[in-house]
Amino acid sequence: MSAQFIAVPAFDLIVFGGTGDLAMRKILPGLYHRHCDGQLPPESRIIGAARSALNRDAFVARVREALTQFVAAADLDAARVDSYLRRIDYVAVDVTADAGWEALAERLAETAERVRVFYLATAPNLFGPICQRLAGSGVLTPKTRVVLEKPLGHDLASAHAINDAVGAVFEEHQIFRIDHYLGKETVQNLMALRFANSLFESLWNRTAIDHVQITVAETIGVEGRAAYYDGAGALRDMVQNHLLQLLCLVAMEPPAAFTADAVRDEKLKVLRALTQISNGSLASCAARGQYQAGAIGGQPVPGYLEELGGANASNTETFVALKAEVANWRWAGVPFYMRTGKRMASRLSEIVVQFKTIPHSIFGEGAGEISPNRLIIRLQPDEGVKLMLMSKDPGPGGMRLKPVPLNLSFAETFQVPFPDAYERLLLDVIRGNPTLFMRKDEVEAAWTWIEPILDAWSRSQTTPKAYTAGSWGPSDAQALMARDNRSWFEDAA
Ligand SMILES: NC(=O)c1ccc[n+]([C@@H]2O[C@H](COP(=O)([O-])OP(=O)(O)OC[C@H]3O[C@@H](n4cnc5c(N)ncnc54)[C@H](OP(=O)(O)O)[C@@H]3O)[C@@H](O)[C@H]2O)c1
């Protein structure tokens, strides 16, 4: 089976923050892959924009270096790299000052009929100023779109302020708030699984499902982003966006159509149905931790405070586990447990939908324990879906039962490489399809749920519990589930 690549309309993509880590690691290599697959019209251009006083050649040299670093050697073809780099241009512009905007406008003057995308890969406090300057520079056309990177603010008020500042210049349909988790193939497959098969829908509720677990575990620490991370923490950095988006896709009602507003309306209803965690429920519904020195894959790794440069103290959580409740008819009484952390035992993102246990076993004790069925939707490392079923252990020796996976490995089934989430989402922006992007009201509803947890933590005068790097988080995370007589599914551990 081969992948189908549908070309997009001609475009100019301007990346503010073009010299930054995100641009060099994800955006520019991602577009290289789409270039190689022939999806980018020949005249389309990619223009880096940042303060650094570089000429085009110097920027192109940086992009070439980034491709060598972030594209697999097998995909680096000299002729293709050269033809890709011919699309690349650069404009030096400090987005907080006047210089550079005229040069940008000149660079775009001839191509007003093309789709024009401004990708804001900068700190979010620059989003408003950039949009204002764009409006004042005469570069906005009816086919202009703007992409906003996370984090979309620090709390509800700052998210609201960013949305207002960007919304003063762009219409909502022109604004693409990116959450790259939504671009992952398995996440879209979750929608296919739910809404293109009749098998699951009748089971997808409180009658058949015991609970849902969502895990996003990283083995990396704060890398070069200590200053940002220490001001954010796991709840803001991961739960407010990625984990809540995954929860929405599991919990939402079937939209009437796979269109942007129909899907986002349903996700919004889920966010608004989440029971608020507050002072009273904090201890039973939330656990937070901070890693100490340990080892991952046999390699020693430093603790969080050491990674901060030897700080004496920080109350920033590098791990969080939550028990969420979606208070509606479908999900009442079905907990959604979420956990995410840095420096965990392994790199793993997955959703586990655990069905109820059988009401009565007809098998004797010798058959062994009967595990509940689980649908495991794995986002990384190896994307795919597994349905855990009980089966008879083959051979003589009586009826012995064991759980076996019905494995839907996409890599094996489709035999095509999956495009990186950024690649797919970038092309959706160019096509003008916002289905997999967050709407303003969704972002704000997510902050509305997150903010009281942050407030309750700061009022509680507790601190994050220590956990050893290379573990699955503090014991509080296990206790959070043990109180409900449940445990985290640690297939990968
Ligand atoms: N890196 C990631 O993997 C990642 C993932 C998700 C989200 N993000 C978010 O994306 C944003 C960018 O992250 P990053 O890691 O790429 O940061 P970074 O490496 O520090 O890059 C920041 C970029 O912004 C430019 N810049 C800063 N001030 C500017 C100004 N006044 N005018 C014009 N350009 C300016 C910098 O270029 P000059 O210094 O040349 O001006 C640089 O290109 C951050 O908000 C980050 O949280 C990053």
The ligand as a Tripos MOL2 file, in Angstrom:
@<TRIPOS>MOLECULE
LIG
   48    52     1     0     0
SMALL
NO_CHARGES

@<TRIPOS>ATOM
      1 N1         11.4750   23.9310   20.7320 N.am      1 LIG1
      2 C1         10.4300   23.1510   20.8220 C.2       1 LIG1
      3 O1         10.4960   21.9390   20.6460 O.2       1 LIG1
      4 C2          9.0720   23.7340   21.1210 C.ar      1 LIG1
      5 C3          7.9590   22.8760   21.1630 C.ar      1 LIG1
      6 C4          6.7010   23.4210   21.3810 C.ar      1 LIG1
      7 C5          6.5660   24.7780   21.5880 C.ar      1 LIG1
      8 N2          7.6790   25.5770   21.5820 N.ar      1 LIG1
      9 C6          7.4690   27.0110   21.7970 C.3       1 LIG1
     10 O2          7.7880   27.6920   20.5920 O.3       1 LIG1
     11 C7          8.3850   28.9480   20.8970 C.3       1 LIG1
     12 C8          9.7670   28.9960   20.2540 C.3       1 LIG1
     13 O3         10.5350   27.9700   20.8310 O.3       1 LIG1
     14 P1         12.0520   27.6770   20.4340 P.3       1 LIG1
     15 O4         12.4510   26.4920   21.2040 O.co2     1 LIG1
     16 O5         12.2350   27.6760   18.9570 O.co2     1 LIG1
     17 O6         12.7800   28.9660   21.0690 O.3       1 LIG1
     18 P2         14.1920   29.5600   20.6780 P.3       1 LIG1
     19 O7         15.1180   28.5240   20.1650 O.co2     1 LIG1
     20 O8         14.6160   30.4100   21.8220 O.co2     1 LIG1
     21 O9         13.8380   30.5190   19.4510 O.3       1 LIG1
     22 C9         13.1740   31.7380   19.6010 C.3       1 LIG1
     23 C10        13.1060   32.3860   18.2380 C.3       1 LIG1
     24 O10        12.4670   33.6570   18.3700 O.3       1 LIG1
     25 C11        13.2820   34.6530   17.7500 C.3       1 LIG1
     26 N3         13.0590   35.9190   18.4080 N.ar      1 LIG1
     27 C12        13.1580   36.1890   19.7380 C.ar      1 LIG1
     28 N4         12.8690   37.4980   19.9650 N.ar      1 LIG1
     29 C13        12.5800   38.0360   18.7700 C.ar      1 LIG1
     30 C14        12.2210   39.3420   18.3390 C.ar      1 LIG1
     31 N5         12.0960   40.3670   19.2060 N.pl3     1 LIG1
     32 N6         12.0040   39.5480   17.0220 N.ar      1 LIG1
     33 C15        12.1370   38.5390   16.1400 C.ar      1 LIG1
     34 N7         12.4680   37.2890   16.4720 N.ar      1 LIG1
     35 C16        12.7010   37.0420   17.7780 C.ar      1 LIG1
     36 C17        14.6910   34.1000   17.9390 C.3       1 LIG1
     37 O11        15.5750   34.5410   16.9470 O.3       1 LIG1
     38 P3         16.6900   35.6670   17.1140 P.3       1 LIG1
     39 O12        17.3630   35.4460   18.4190 O.co2     1 LIG1
     40 O13        17.5310   35.5030   15.9140 O.co2     1 LIG1
     41 O14        15.8760   36.8860   17.0680 O.co2     1 LIG1
     42 C18        14.4700   32.6310   17.6360 C.3       1 LIG1
     43 O15        14.3990   32.4290   16.2540 O.3       1 LIG1
     44 C19         8.4260   29.0410   22.4270 C.3       1 LIG1
     45 O16         7.3010   29.7280   22.9000 O.3       1 LIG1
     46 C20         8.3840   27.5920   22.8560 C.3       1 LIG1
     47 O17         7.8340   27.4410   24.1560 O.3       1 LIG1
     48 C21         8.9070   25.0880   21.3270 C.ar      1 LIG1
@<TRIPOS>BOND
     1     1     2 1
     2     2     3 2
     3     2     4 1
     4     4     5 ar
     5     4    48 ar
     6     5     6 ar
     7     6     7 ar
     8     7     8 ar
     9     8     9 1
    10     8    48 ar
    11     9    10 1
    12     9    46 1
    13    10    11 1
    14    11    12 1
    15    11    44 1
    16    12    13 1
    17    13    14 1
    18    14    15 2
    19    14    16 1
    20    14    17 1
    21    17    18 1
    22    18    19 2
    23    18    20 1
    24    18    21 1
    25    21    22 1
    26    22    23 1
    27    23    24 1
    28    23    42 1
    29    24    25 1
    30    25    26 1
    31    25    36 1
    32    26    27 ar
    33    26    35 ar
    34    27    28 ar
    35    28    29 ar
    36    29    30 ar
    37    29    35 ar
    38    30    31 1
    39    30    32 ar
    40    32    33 ar
    41    33    34 ar
    42    34    35 ar
    43    36    37 1
    44    36    42 1
    45    37    38 1
    46    38    39 2
    47    38    40 1
    48    38    41 1
    49    42    43 1
    50    44    45 1
    51    44    46 1
    52    46    47 1
@<TRIPOS>SUBSTRUCTURE
     1 LIG1         1 GROUP 0 **** ****
